[in-house]
Amino acid sequence: MYELSAKNDRLNLNKAYSHFWNDSQHFGKPRFKSKKNSRASYSTNNQKGSVRIEDHKVKLPKVGWVKLCQHRPLPENSIIKTVTISKTPSGKYYISMLVEYENQVLPVIPKTFLGLDFAMHGLYVASDEEDAKYPDFLRKAEKRLAKAQRKLSKKQKGSHNREKQRLRVAILHEKVANQRRDFLHKKARYLADRYDAIGIEDISVKAMAKRKKGGKFSFGKSVADNGWNMFTNMLEYKLAWQGKQLIKIDKWYPSSQLCHICGYQNHETKELSVREWNCPKCGSHHNRDKNAAINIREEARRISA
């Protein structure tokens, strides 16, 4: 198991350096990760059936049979290639499997389009659907988290009581993460099943989360809570599984400035404080986010043509 894990580590290191040398703008230099970090994990390869699933159990090299609560069955005639076993800060163990199987997905000619405009407090505003209305799981759990963190800070380091309190804090954080992940999965699945092509703006969430110079404002907590990047990644692969596509619109496209009725560009709407406006040319009344979502939908339709 140690030899296989070391082999995977070398492959991951080689891959990380390749990304860094080929595209240093998007990939940073590989950094050392301590064994004492909060998420312990290791990977191993399947060699001649050393990893297999039978009767709600999984066999791991040098570990043996371990009880398994399987999320979903593996694809038919699939071959297990690599497994990764990880332990969360709350003490739970998870296993993820990389499998190989034949699956020919035919591309779908898009007929139904949807535009999504990023929303700071609601995840997204959709052109032809109800808004996501993200429930703000982190905000709702802040008081309980703060209380638990205060208790943890008062416990003596290295004591049994501190470890018990650390576990309580980890469970609270894990609950918020699970709620967020479940919500995003369900929203992504719903949209991927209903539309052939979905357009989104190619925005930098990382840049939005940073505090502006002078401390004017920061969207860090709101951006971190709604998980936009996680949602778009889910949406992209769920669409790809069905031969559909996620279309990313250039971040400089003025989606919130254009009137979707007549095409007039209103430069006054550059200010985020302008939430509603009337078109000076055709007189149409617009909600900023809904109008942007419609423009994104039409731009995605143009790109896919």
C-alpha positions in Angstrom: 0.0 0.0 0.0 2.9 2.4 0.8 4.6 1.7 -2.5 1.4 2.3 -4.5 0.6 5.5 -2.5 4.2 6.8 -3.1 3.7 6.1 -6.9 0.5 8.1 -7.0 2.2 10.9 -5.0 5.0 11.0 -7.6 2.5 11.1 -10.5 0.6 13.9 -8.8 3.8 15.9 -8.2 4.8 15.4 -11.9 1.4 16.6 -13.0 1.5 19.6 -10.7 4.9 20.7 -12.1 3.7 20.2 -15.7 0.8 22.5 -15.1 3.0 25.1 -13.4 5.6 25.2 -16.2 3.0 25.1 -19.0 0.6 27.6 -17.5 2.0 29.5 -14.6 -0.8 32.1 -14.8 -3.4 29.6 -13.7 -1.3 27.1 -11.8 1.0 28.0 -8.9 4.2 26.3 -7.9 3.6 23.0 -6.0 3.8 23.5 -2.2 4.6 21.0 0.6 1.4 19.8 2.4 1.9 18.7 6.0 0.7 15.3 7.1 -0.9 17.2 10.0 -3.5 19.0 7.9 -7.2 18.6 8.6 -7.9 16.2 5.7 -5.9 13.0 5.7 -6.1 10.8 2.6 -4.2 8.3 0.5 -4.7 6.8 -3.0 -4.0 3.3 -4.2 -4.4 1.4 -7.5 -6.4 -1.6 -8.3 -4.1 -4.5 -9.4 -5.5 -7.8 -10.4 -8.7 -7.4 -8.3 -7.0 -6.0 -5.2 -9.9 -3.5 -4.9 -13.4 -4.8 -5.4 -16.9 -4.4 -4.0 -19.0 -7.3 -2.7 -22.1 -7.5 -0.4 -21.9 -3.9 0.9 -18.2 -4.3 1.6 -15.0 -3.0 -0.2 -11.7 -4.8 -0.2 -8.6 -2.6 0.1 -5.0 -3.7 -0.3 -3.4 -4.6 3.1 -6.5 -3.4 4.9 -9.0 -6.2 3.9 -12.7 -6.0 3.8 -14.4 -2.8 5.1 -18.1 -2.1 5.5 -19.4 0.2 2.8 -22.4 2.5 2.5 -22.4 2.9 -1.3 -23.7 6.2 -2.7 -24.7 4.7 -6.1 -23.8 1.5 -8.1 -20.8 1.5 -10.4 -21.5 1.7 -14.2 -22.1 -1.6 -15.8 -18.9 -3.4 -17.0 -16.8 -0.7 -15.4 -13.2 -1.4 -14.2 -11.9 0.2 -10.9 -8.6 1.9 -11.6 -7.8 4.0 -8.6 -9.4 4.6 -5.1 -8.8 7.4 -2.7 -9.6 7.0 1.0 -10.0 10.2 3.0 -10.8 11.1 6.6 -12.8 14.3 7.4 -12.1 16.5 10.4 -15.2 15.1 12.0 -13.8 11.5 11.9 -15.7 10.1 9.0 -14.1 8.1 6.2 -14.9 8.3 2.6 -13.8 6.4 -0.5 -13.9 7.7 -4.0 -13.3 5.4 -7.0 -12.0 6.2 -10.5 -13.5 3.7 -12.9 -13.1 3.1 -16.6 -16.1 2.1 -18.8 -17.4 2.6 -22.4 -19.9 5.3 -22.7 -20.6 7.0 -26.1 -22.3 10.3 -25.5 -23.8 11.9 -28.7 -23.7 15.7 -28.8 -27.2 17.3 -28.6 -28.1 20.1 -31.0 -29.3 22.8 -28.6 -32.9 23.9 -28.9 -33.6 25.1 -25.4 -31.4 27.8 -23.8 -31.1 29.3 -20.3 -29.1 32.2 -19.1 -27.8 32.4 -15.5 -26.6 35.7 -13.9 -24.5 35.3 -10.7 -26.3 36.7 -7.6 -24.3 37.5 -4.5 -27.0 36.5 -2.0 -29.1 34.1 -4.0 -26.6 32.1 -6.2 -28.2 33.0 -9.5 -31.0 34.7 -11.3 -32.3 32.7 -14.3 -33.7 34.0 -17.6 -36.6 31.5 -17.7 -36.7 29.9 -14.3 -37.3 31.0 -10.7 -34.2 32.4 -8.9 -32.2 29.9 -6.9 -32.9 31.6 -3.6 -29.9 30.1 -1.9 -30.7 29.5 1.9 -27.5 31.0 3.3 -26.5 28.0 5.3 -23.3 29.5 6.7 -25.1 32.7 7.8 -27.7 30.7 9.6 -25.1 28.7 11.4 -22.9 31.6 12.4 -24.1 32.0 16.0 -23.8 28.3 16.8 -20.3 28.2 15.1 -19.2 31.3 17.1 -20.4 29.8 20.4 -18.6 26.5 19.7 -15.4 28.2 18.6 -15.4 30.3 21.8 -15.7 27.2 23.9 -12.9 25.5 21.9 -10.6 28.5 22.5 -11.0 28.1 26.3 -10.1 24.4 26.4 -6.6 23.4 27.4 -4.4 22.4 24.5 -3.8 18.7 24.3 -6.7 17.8 26.7 -9.4 15.3 26.0 -12.1 18.0 26.4 -10.5 20.1 23.7 -10.6 17.2 21.3 -14.3 16.6 22.0 -15.0 20.3 21.4 -12.9 20.3 18.3 -15.0 17.5 17.0 -18.2 19.4 17.7 -16.9 22.4 15.7 -15.9 20.1 12.8 -19.4 18.5 12.7 -21.0 21.9 12.5 -18.8 22.9 9.6 -19.4 19.6 7.9 -23.1 20.0 8.2 -23.0 23.4 6.5 -20.8 22.0 3.7 -23.1 19.0 3.2 -26.2 21.3 3.1 -24.6 23.5 0.5 -23.4 20.6 -1.6 -26.8 18.9 -1.6 -28.6 22.1 -2.6 -26.1 22.8 -5.5 -26.4 19.2 -6.8 -30.2 19.3 -6.9 -30.2 22.7 -8.6 -27.6 21.6 -11.2 -29.5 18.4 -11.9 -32.8 20.1 -12.3 -31.4 22.6 -14.9 -29.2 20.1 -16.7 -32.3 17.9 -17.3 -34.5 20.7 -18.6 -32.1 22.7 -21.0 -29.8 21.8 -23.8 -27.4 24.7 -23.3 -26.9 27.0 -20.4 -25.0 30.3 -20.5 -23.1 31.8 -17.6 -20.6 34.7 -17.3 -17.0 33.7 -17.0 -16.4 35.8 -13.8 -13.6 35.6 -11.3 -15.2 34.7 -8.0 -11.8 34.8 -6.3 -11.4 38.5 -7.3 -14.9 39.3 -6.1 -14.2 37.8 -2.7 -11.2 40.0 -2.1 -11.5 43.2 0.0 -11.2 46.3 -2.1 -8.5 48.9 -1.4 -9.5 51.2 1.4 -11.7 48.6 3.0 -14.8 49.8 1.1 -16.6 46.5 0.8 -15.9 42.8 0.6 -18.1 40.0 -0.7 -15.9 37.2 0.7 -18.4 35.6 3.1 -21.3 35.8 0.7 -19.2 34.4 -2.2 -17.8 31.6 -0.1 -21.2 30.6 1.2 -23.1 30.2 -2.0 -20.4 28.1 -3.8 -20.8 29.5 -7.3 -17.6 27.7 -8.6 -18.7 24.4 -7.2 -22.2 24.9 -8.7 -20.8 25.7 -12.2 -18.5 22.7 -12.1 -21.4 20.4 -11.2 -23.5 22.0 -13.9 -20.8 21.5 -16.5 -20.2 17.8 -16.0 -24.0 17.0 -15.6 -24.6 18.7 -18.9 -21.6 16.9 -20.6 -22.9 13.5 -19.4 -26.0 14.1 -21.6 -24.2 15.6 -24.6 -25.2 19.1 -23.6 -23.0 22.2 -23.1 -22.2 24.9 -20.6 -21.4 28.1 -22.5 -19.2 30.7 -20.8 -19.7 34.3 -21.8 -16.8 36.7 -21.7 -16.6 38.5 -18.4 -16.4 41.9 -20.3 -19.8 41.3 -22.1 -22.1 44.1 -20.8 -25.0 41.9 -19.9 -26.4 44.2 -17.3 -26.1 47.4 -19.5 -27.9 46.2 -22.6 -31.7 46.4 -23.0 -32.8 42.9 -24.1 -35.7 44.4 -26.0 -34.0 47.0 -28.3 -30.2 46.5 -27.6 -29.6 50.0 -26.2 -26.5 50.1 -23.9 -27.1 52.1 -20.8 -23.7 53.0 -19.2 -25.3 54.3 -16.0 -26.0 50.7 -14.9 -22.3 50.1 -14.4 -23.0 51.1 -10.8 -24.0 48.0 -8.7 -26.4 50.2 -6.8 -28.7 50.5 -9.8 -31.0 47.5 -9.4 -33.8 48.7 -11.8 -33.8 51.0 -14.7 -35.9 52.2 -17.7 -34.5 52.0 -21.2 -34.2 55.6 -22.6 -34.8 54.3 -26.1 -37.8 52.0 -25.9 -39.1 52.8 -22.4 -38.9 49.2 -21.2 -38.6 48.7 -17.4 -35.8 46.2 -16.4 -34.8 44.4 -13.3 -31.0 44.5 -13.4 -30.3 40.8 -12.8 -33.2 39.4 -14.8 -32.3 41.5 -17.8 -28.7 40.4 -17.5 -29.7 36.7 -17.4 -31.8 37.2 -20.6 -28.9 38.8 -22.4 -26.6 36.0 -21.3 -29.1 33.5 -22.7 -29.2 35.3 -26.1 -25.4 35.6 -26.2 -25.1 31.8 -25.5 -27.6 31.2 -28.3 -25.5 33.3 -30.7 -22.2 31.6 -29.7 -23.7 28.1 -30.2 -25.1 28.9 -33.7 
